[in-house]
């Protein structure tokens, strides 16, 4: 008798918040079976007023739908941008292939980047001891400027962003006025070595966080066509 009384008098174990949440997740139909409980639930509003759980859920769904719509718009914009880039590189490739000689290729590079890629300034620099062309600066391999360029833009990765006055003058001189951002694209297709430099007056046009795959491919394409043209193929 006394044992039963002591057992029944034992306090119930408190239910913590995590257990309640786990139970509702395991039985999502619980509140549908008890609409009176659902109706009685109020969620504080940011303004301080209370609203029903259903209203709160609807507002959450609206916010999620808005976020998804914005994400979809971003993906569509990326897809449109990619389609435009594919079309631009296609036209650029055709113009390069149509050029008859080295000077024609250099002209096609500059015109294509200015017109199709909206570049404000385009500079093509070639580092070589034997090329002869009037369409681009030819810098000897032992020239001080060539050594400075190799030190400032080493390797084969395009460099994007803003440059200080010294480096702007190194690669764009005398076309540096008003340039806010640049893309410097190395070309390395032996015996062709050089740089394509694209300058924009917009300081946000080129920045270090941008991808460089497309620009790297553009540089490789230009270098390959230049190599063939320099060999007279």
C-alpha positions as CSV (number, residue, x, y, z in Angstrom):
1,X,0.0,0.0,0.0
2,X,2.7,2.4,1.1
3,X,4.8,1.3,-1.9
4,X,2.0,2.1,-4.4
5,X,1.5,5.5,-2.7
6,X,5.1,6.4,-3.0
7,X,5.2,5.3,-6.6
8,X,2.2,7.4,-7.6
9,X,3.7,10.4,-5.8
10,X,6.8,10.4,-7.9
11,X,7.0,13.6,-10.0
12,X,6.7,13.2,-13.8
13,X,9.9,13.7,-15.8
14,X,9.8,17.2,-17.5
15,X,9.6,17.2,-21.3
16,X,12.2,19.4,-22.8
17,X,11.9,21.5,-26.0
18,X,13.9,19.1,-28.2
19,X,11.5,16.2,-27.3
20,X,8.5,18.2,-28.3
21,X,10.1,19.2,-31.6
22,X,11.1,15.6,-32.3
23,X,7.6,14.4,-31.6
24,X,6.0,16.9,-33.9
25,X,8.4,16.0,-36.7
26,X,7.6,12.3,-36.2
27,X,3.9,13.0,-36.3
28,X,3.3,16.1,-38.5
29,X,-0.5,15.3,-38.6
30,X,-0.9,15.9,-34.9
31,X,-1.9,19.6,-35.2
32,X,-4.3,18.8,-38.1
33,X,-6.0,16.3,-35.8
34,X,-6.3,19.0,-33.1
35,X,-7.2,22.2,-34.9
36,X,-8.3,23.8,-31.7
37,X,-4.7,23.7,-30.5
38,X,-3.3,25.0,-33.8
39,X,-5.8,27.9,-33.6
40,X,-4.8,28.8,-30.1
41,X,-1.1,29.1,-30.9
42,X,0.1,32.6,-31.4
43,X,3.5,33.7,-32.7
44,X,4.9,37.2,-31.7
45,X,5.1,39.5,-34.6
46,X,8.1,41.8,-35.1
47,X,5.8,44.7,-34.4
48,X,4.9,43.2,-31.0
49,X,1.4,42.0,-32.0
50,X,0.5,38.3,-32.1
51,X,-0.6,36.3,-35.1
52,X,-1.7,32.8,-35.6
53,X,0.7,30.0,-36.4
54,X,-1.0,29.6,-39.8
55,X,-0.4,33.3,-40.6
56,X,3.2,32.9,-39.5
57,X,3.7,29.8,-41.7
58,X,2.2,31.6,-44.7
59,X,4.6,34.5,-44.2
60,X,7.6,32.1,-44.0
61,X,6.5,30.5,-47.2
62,X,6.1,33.8,-48.9
63,X,9.7,34.8,-47.8
64,X,11.0,31.4,-49.1
65,X,9.2,31.8,-52.4
66,X,10.6,35.3,-52.8
67,X,14.1,34.0,-52.1
68,X,13.7,31.2,-54.6
69,X,12.3,33.6,-57.2
70,X,15.4,35.8,-56.7
71,X,17.7,32.8,-57.0
72,X,15.9,31.7,-60.2
73,X,16.3,35.2,-61.7
74,X,20.1,35.1,-60.9
75,X,20.5,31.7,-62.5
76,X,18.6,32.9,-65.6
77,X,20.8,35.9,-65.8
78,X,23.9,33.7,-65.5
79,X,22.6,31.5,-68.3
80,X,21.9,34.6,-70.5
81,X,25.4,35.9,-69.8
82,X,26.9,32.5,-70.7
83,X,25.0,32.4,-74.0
84,X,26.2,35.8,-74.9
85,X,29.8,34.9,-74.1
86,X,29.6,31.8,-76.2
87,X,28.3,33.9,-79.1
88,X,31.0,36.5,-78.6
89,X,33.8,34.0,-78.5
90,X,32.4,32.3,-81.6
91,X,32.5,35.6,-83.6
92,X,35.9,36.4,-82.1
93,X,37.2,33.0,-83.3
94,X,35.9,33.4,-86.8
95,X,37.5,36.9,-87.1
96,X,40.8,35.5,-86.0
97,X,40.7,32.6,-88.4
98,X,39.7,35.0,-91.3
99,X,42.9,37.1,-90.8
100,X,45.5,36.6,-93.5
101,X,48.7,37.5,-91.6
102,X,50.2,38.5,-88.3
103,X,49.1,42.1,-88.6
104,X,45.6,41.0,-89.5
105,X,45.4,38.8,-86.5
106,X,46.5,41.6,-84.2
107,X,44.0,43.9,-85.7
108,X,41.2,41.3,-85.3
109,X,42.2,40.8,-81.6
110,X,41.9,44.5,-80.9
111,X,38.8,45.2,-82.9
112,X,37.0,42.1,-81.5
113,X,37.7,43.0,-77.9
114,X,36.7,46.6,-78.4
115,X,33.5,45.9,-80.2
116,X,32.2,42.5,-78.9
117,X,33.6,42.7,-75.4
118,X,33.1,46.5,-74.8
119,X,36.7,47.2,-73.9
120,X,37.7,50.8,-73.6
121,X,41.4,50.2,-74.3
122,X,43.1,47.1,-75.7
123,X,46.9,46.6,-75.8
124,X,48.7,43.6,-77.3
125,X,52.4,43.2,-76.3
126,X,54.6,40.6,-77.9
127,X,58.0,39.5,-76.4
128,X,60.2,38.2,-79.1
129,X,63.6,38.8,-80.8
130,X,62.6,38.0,-84.4
131,X,59.0,39.1,-85.1
132,X,58.5,42.1,-87.3
133,X,55.1,43.9,-87.2
134,X,53.9,47.4,-87.1
135,X,50.6,46.5,-85.4
136,X,51.9,45.8,-81.9
137,X,54.8,46.7,-79.7
138,X,57.6,44.0,-80.0
139,X,59.8,43.9,-76.9
140,X,63.1,42.0,-77.0
141,X,63.4,39.1,-74.5
142,X,66.3,40.8,-72.7
143,X,64.7,44.2,-72.7
144,X,64.1,45.8,-69.3
145,X,60.4,46.2,-70.0
146,X,60.0,42.5,-70.9
147,X,61.7,41.6,-67.6
148,X,59.4,44.0,-65.7
149,X,56.3,42.5,-67.4
150,X,57.3,39.0,-66.6
151,X,57.9,39.9,-62.9
152,X,54.6,41.8,-62.6
153,X,52.5,39.2,-64.4
154,X,54.2,35.9,-63.9
155,X,52.8,32.5,-65.1
156,X,49.8,32.0,-67.3
157,X,46.9,33.1,-65.1
158,X,45.0,36.3,-66.1
159,X,45.3,39.1,-63.6
160,X,42.2,41.2,-62.9
161,X,41.5,44.3,-60.9
162,X,43.0,47.7,-60.4
163,X,46.7,48.5,-61.1
164,X,48.8,51.2,-59.7
165,X,50.1,54.0,-62.0
166,X,53.5,52.3,-62.5
167,X,52.0,49.0,-63.7
168,X,49.4,50.7,-65.8
169,X,52.1,52.7,-67.6
170,X,54.1,49.5,-68.0
171,X,51.5,47.7,-70.0
172,X,49.2,50.5,-71.4
173,X,51.5,53.4,-71.8
174,X,50.5,55.9,-73.2
175,X,46.8,54.9,-72.9
176,X,46.4,55.0,-69.1
177,X,44.1,58.0,-68.7
178,X,40.8,57.2,-66.9
179,X,41.4,53.4,-66.6
180,X,39.6,52.1,-63.5
181,X,40.1,48.3,-63.8
182,X,42.0,46.0,-66.2
183,X,42.4,42.4,-67.2
184,X,45.9,41.3,-68.2
185,X,45.9,38.0,-70.1
186,X,49.2,36.1,-70.7
187,X,49.8,34.4,-74.0
188,X,52.3,31.5,-74.0
189,X,52.4,29.5,-77.2
190,X,56.1,29.1,-78.0
191,X,57.6,30.9,-79.8
192,X,54.8,33.4,-79.1
193,X,55.0,35.1,-75.7
194,X,53.1,38.2,-74.7
195,X,50.1,39.8,-73.1
196,X,46.7,41.0,-74.0
197,X,45.7,43.9,-71.8
198,X,42.0,45.0,-71.6
199,X,41.3,48.3,-69.9
200,X,38.0,49.7,-68.6
201,X,37.0,53.1,-67.2
202,X,34.6,51.3,-64.9
203,X,36.5,50.5,-61.7
204,X,34.1,47.5,-61.1
205,X,34.4,46.0,-64.6
206,X,37.3,43.7,-63.7
207,X,38.0,42.5,-60.1
208,X,40.0,39.8,-58.4
209,X,36.9,37.7,-57.5
210,X,35.9,37.1,-61.1
211,X,36.5,33.8,-62.8
212,X,39.4,33.7,-65.2
213,X,38.6,30.5,-67.2
214,X,37.0,32.4,-70.1
215,X,39.8,34.9,-70.3
216,X,42.4,32.2,-70.1
217,X,40.7,30.4,-73.1
218,X,40.6,33.7,-75.0
219,X,44.3,34.2,-74.4
220,X,45.1,30.6,-75.5
221,X,43.1,31.0,-78.7
222,X,44.7,34.3,-79.6
223,X,48.2,32.9,-78.9
224,X,47.6,29.8,-81.1
225,X,46.4,31.9,-84.0
226,X,49.3,34.3,-83.6
227,X,51.8,31.5,-83.6
228,X,50.3,30.1,-86.9
229,X,50.3,33.5,-88.4
230,X,53.9,34.3,-87.4
231,X,55.0,31.0,-89.0
232,X,53.2,31.8,-92.2
233,X,50.8,28.8,-91.9
